[in-house]
């Protein structure tokens, strides 16, 4: 249950970031991609810890690349 609540919180924060002005297209694309990945793992019946680690790793790489430029 806590995982679902945490996922919902992260999804809400990303949606709030997308609603802000001033994002570059690359940043916006990275946020949309992260949102899609989180929604996919949320729909998965029984995600393992490894599934979460892989998704978090991919999201972190994408966001760091987009926001560090």
C-alpha positions in Angstrom: 0.0 0.0 0.0 2.8 2.4 0.8 4.4 1.8 -2.6 1.1 2.9 -4.3 0.9 6.0 -2.1 4.5 6.9 -2.9 4.0 6.4 -6.6 0.9 8.6 -6.6 2.9 11.3 -4.7 5.8 11.2 -7.3 3.3 11.2 -10.2 1.6 14.3 -8.7 4.9 16.1 -8.3 5.9 15.4 -11.9 2.5 16.6 -13.1 3.0 19.8 -11.1 6.4 20.3 -12.7 4.8 19.9 -16.2 2.3 22.5 -15.4 5.0 25.1 -14.7 6.1 27.5 -17.4 9.7 27.9 -18.4 10.6 24.3 -19.2 12.6 23.6 -22.2 11.2 21.0 -24.7 13.9 18.5 -23.8 13.0 18.9 -20.1 9.3 18.5 -20.7 9.9 15.4 -22.8 12.0 13.9 -20.0 9.3 14.5 -17.5 6.6 13.0 -19.8 8.8 10.0 -20.3 9.2 9.6 -16.5 5.5 10.0 -16.0 4.8 7.2 -18.5 7.3 4.9 -16.9 5.8 5.5 -13.4 2.3 4.8 -14.7 3.4 1.6 -16.3 5.0 0.3 -13.1 2.0 1.4 -11.1 -0.2 -0.8 -13.4 2.0 -3.8 -13.0 0.4 -6.5 -10.8 3.4 -7.5 -8.7 6.4 -5.3 -9.4 9.6 -6.6 -7.8 12.3 -4.4 -6.2 14.4 -4.9 -9.3 11.6 -3.5 -11.4 11.5 -0.4 -9.2 15.2 0.0 -9.3 15.3 -0.2 -13.1 12.6 2.4 -13.5 14.1 4.8 -11.0 17.5 4.4 -12.6 16.2 5.2 -16.1 14.1 8.1 -14.8 17.1 9.5 -12.9 19.4 9.3 -16.0 16.9 11.0 -18.2 16.1 13.8 -15.8 19.8 14.4 -15.0 20.6 14.6 -18.7 17.8 17.0 -19.4 18.1 19.3 -16.5 21.9 19.5 -16.3 22.4 21.1 -19.7 
